[in-house]
Amino acid sequence: RQPFGATITILALLAGKWVTIVAAWWWWSNYPYNFVMPATLLPSAVVLDIVLLLTRNWTLTAVIGAWLFAALF
């Protein structure tokens, strides 16, 4: 169990959101370019991965990590 799945997932989400915003800005006029995803997603994902790294247990990661993810978000 390599604890980097949540971080890679959030990075892919942010990359997809960035592509969507840039494409919409180029294709449609007057689309606000500065609407971005919250910057708290990445630290929350890192904390979730750290909980998996420390506990090595999916159940504890689901309980503790999800609580910390929601608390940081």
Secondary structure, DSSP 8 states (H G I E B T S, - for coil): --TTHHHHHHHHHHHHHHHHHHHHHHHSTT--TT----TTHHHHHHHHHHHHHHH--HHHIIIIIHHHHHHH-
